Amino acid sequence: MPRVPELDFNTLSAEQKRIHELIRERVRGNSVRGPFAVLLNAPAVAEGAINTYSAFRASKLERRLFELMILVVARHTGAQFEWFAHAPRSVEAGIEPATVDAIGNFRAPALTRDDEKLIYDTVLELCRTQRLSQASYDRALAALGLERLVELIAGAGFYTMIALTLNAFDVPVPAGGRGLPG
């Protein structure tokens, strides 16, 4: 059961309505739900989050790899809504359904693409240890370059913040939607 009631647009402050419309314009699906519905209770935080989200949508890191990063974060944090939102998007972006299934079930995916192996290994290490070993850092830097590595690491941090928000406020997966397995 969600800990924050659904917002009624008619009762929002002028600032909340402005940010609500900004979120509606920028988020896929054109609706305000999930983490943004919670964050809208703190308008300045919601505005910062939607601006950060928009910056990541323009990332130089390939969408397929960005979605893979989100899956690893969602699984690591147990974020049901984040998984619900991004598992289908990752497949649309080119991640194999078997990879999604493996990650969702805490199994190492049988990745055949070197870039996916790199992203998976880097983000998993970061989630598990909150650091990167020098060898992992050097490997990721050599493959991605500094700008895309910063996008990857900052993206993992942003989606961890989203996951923790979803988890702390018990944001449910919409009726008929699929969260994490088991």
C-alpha positions as CSV (number, residue, x, y, z in Angstrom):
1,M,0.0,0.0,0.0
2,P,1.5,3.4,-1.0
3,R,2.5,5.6,1.9
4,V,1.8,8.8,-0.1
5,P,-1.8,9.3,-1.4
6,E,-2.3,10.1,-5.1
7,L,-2.1,13.8,-5.8
8,D,-5.2,15.5,-6.9
9,F,-4.2,18.0,-9.6
10,N,-7.0,20.4,-8.5
11,T,-5.4,20.6,-5.0
12,L,-1.8,21.2,-6.1
13,S,-0.2,24.5,-5.5
14,A,0.7,26.7,-8.5
15,E,4.3,25.6,-8.2
16,Q,3.3,21.9,-8.0
17,K,1.0,22.4,-11.1
18,R,3.9,24.0,-13.0
19,I,6.2,21.1,-12.2
20,H,3.5,18.6,-12.8
21,E,3.1,19.9,-16.4
22,L,6.9,19.9,-16.8
23,I,7.0,16.2,-15.8
24,R,4.1,15.3,-18.0
25,E,5.9,16.9,-21.0
26,R,9.2,15.1,-20.4
27,V,8.3,11.6,-19.1
28,R,7.5,8.8,-21.4
29,G,3.8,7.9,-21.1
30,N,3.0,11.5,-20.5
31,S,1.7,10.9,-16.9
32,V,2.9,11.8,-13.5
33,R,3.2,8.5,-11.5
34,G,5.8,6.4,-9.7
35,P,8.7,8.4,-8.3
36,F,7.6,11.7,-9.8
37,A,4.2,11.5,-8.1
38,V,6.0,11.1,-4.7
39,L,8.7,13.8,-5.5
40,L,6.0,16.3,-6.5
41,N,5.3,16.6,-2.7
42,A,8.7,18.4,-2.6
43,P,8.4,20.7,-5.7
44,A,12.1,21.8,-5.8
45,V,13.3,18.2,-5.5
46,A,10.8,17.1,-8.2
47,E,12.0,19.9,-10.5
48,G,15.6,18.9,-10.0
49,A,14.8,15.3,-10.6
50,I,13.0,15.9,-13.8
51,N,15.8,18.1,-15.1
52,T,18.3,15.4,-14.2
53,Y,16.1,12.8,-15.9
54,S,16.0,15.0,-19.0
55,A,19.8,15.3,-19.0
56,F,20.1,11.5,-18.9
57,R,17.6,11.1,-21.8
58,A,20.1,13.1,-23.9
59,S,23.0,10.9,-22.7
60,K,25.8,9.9,-25.0
61,L,25.7,6.5,-23.5
62,E,23.7,4.3,-25.8
63,R,20.1,3.8,-24.6
64,R,20.5,0.0,-24.5
65,L,23.4,0.3,-22.1
66,F,21.7,2.9,-20.0
67,E,18.6,0.7,-19.6
68,L,20.9,-2.2,-18.7
69,M,22.4,0.0,-15.9
70,I,18.9,0.7,-14.6
71,L,18.0,-3.0,-14.5
72,V,21.0,-3.8,-12.4
73,V,20.2,-0.9,-10.0
74,A,16.5,-1.9,-9.8
75,R,17.3,-5.6,-9.1
76,H,20.0,-4.6,-6.5
77,T,17.6,-2.3,-4.7
78,G,14.5,-4.5,-5.1
79,A,12.7,-1.5,-6.7
80,Q,9.5,-3.1,-8.1
81,F,8.2,0.0,-9.9
82,E,11.5,0.8,-11.4
83,W,11.7,-2.8,-12.7
84,F,8.1,-2.5,-14.0
85,A,9.0,0.7,-15.9
86,H,12.4,-0.3,-17.3
87,A,12.3,-4.1,-18.0
88,P,10.1,-3.5,-21.1
89,R,12.1,-0.4,-22.1
90,S,15.3,-2.3,-21.9
91,V,14.0,-5.0,-24.4
92,E,12.8,-2.2,-26.7
93,A,16.3,-0.7,-26.5
94,G,17.9,-4.0,-27.5
95,I,18.6,-6.0,-24.4
96,E,17.8,-9.6,-24.8
97,P,14.7,-10.9,-22.9
98,A,16.8,-13.7,-21.4
99,T,19.2,-11.1,-20.0
100,V,16.3,-9.3,-18.4
101,D,15.0,-12.6,-16.9
102,A,18.5,-13.5,-15.6
103,I,19.0,-10.2,-13.9
104,G,15.5,-10.2,-12.5
105,N,16.2,-13.7,-11.0
106,F,19.6,-12.8,-9.5
107,R,21.4,-14.8,-12.1
108,A,24.5,-13.6,-14.0
109,P,23.2,-13.1,-17.6
110,A,25.0,-14.9,-20.5
111,L,26.0,-11.7,-22.2
112,T,27.7,-12.0,-25.6
113,R,28.3,-8.3,-26.2
114,D,31.4,-6.8,-24.7
115,D,29.8,-3.4,-24.0
116,E,26.9,-5.1,-22.1
117,K,29.4,-7.2,-20.1
118,L,31.3,-4.0,-19.2
119,I,28.1,-2.1,-18.1
120,Y,26.8,-5.1,-16.1
121,D,30.1,-5.7,-14.3
122,T,30.8,-2.1,-13.6
123,V,27.3,-1.3,-12.2
124,L,27.1,-4.5,-10.3
125,E,30.4,-3.8,-8.6
126,L,29.4,-0.3,-7.9
127,C,26.1,-1.4,-6.4
128,R,27.7,-4.1,-4.3
129,T,30.7,-2.1,-3.0
130,Q,29.7,1.5,-3.6
131,R,33.1,1.8,-5.3
132,L,35.0,0.7,-8.3
133,S,38.3,-1.1,-8.1
134,Q,41.1,0.6,-10.1
135,A,41.0,-2.3,-12.6
136,S,37.3,-1.9,-13.2
137,Y,37.6,1.9,-13.4
138,D,40.5,1.6,-15.9
139,R,38.5,-0.9,-18.0
140,A,35.4,1.2,-18.0
141,L,37.3,4.4,-18.8
142,A,39.2,2.8,-21.7
143,A,35.9,1.5,-23.2
144,L,33.6,4.4,-22.5
145,G,35.7,7.5,-22.2
146,L,35.3,10.0,-19.4
147,E,32.1,11.6,-20.4
148,R,30.1,8.4,-20.9
149,L,31.7,6.9,-17.7
150,V,30.5,9.9,-15.7
151,E,27.0,9.5,-17.3
152,L,27.0,5.8,-16.3
153,I,28.1,6.3,-12.7
154,A,25.9,9.4,-12.2
155,G,23.0,7.5,-13.8
156,A,23.4,4.6,-11.4
157,G,23.3,7.1,-8.6
158,F,20.2,8.9,-9.9
159,Y,18.3,5.6,-10.4
160,T,19.4,4.4,-7.0
161,M,17.8,7.6,-5.6
162,I,14.7,6.9,-7.6
163,A,14.7,3.3,-6.4
164,L,15.0,4.3,-2.7
165,T,12.2,6.8,-3.1
166,L,10.0,4.2,-4.6
167,N,10.8,1.6,-1.9
168,A,10.5,4.0,1.0
169,F,7.1,5.2,-0.1
170,D,5.9,1.7,-1.1
171,V,5.0,2.8,-4.6
172,P,3.1,-0.1,-6.1
173,V,3.3,-1.5,-9.6
174,P,0.1,-0.5,-11.4
175,A,-2.6,-3.2,-11.6
176,G,-1.8,-5.7,-14.2
177,G,1.9,-4.7,-14.3
178,R,4.8,-6.9,-13.6
179,G,7.4,-6.1,-11.0
180,L,10.5,-8.1,-10.1
181,P,10.2,-11.9,-10.2
182,G,9.7,-13.8,-7.0
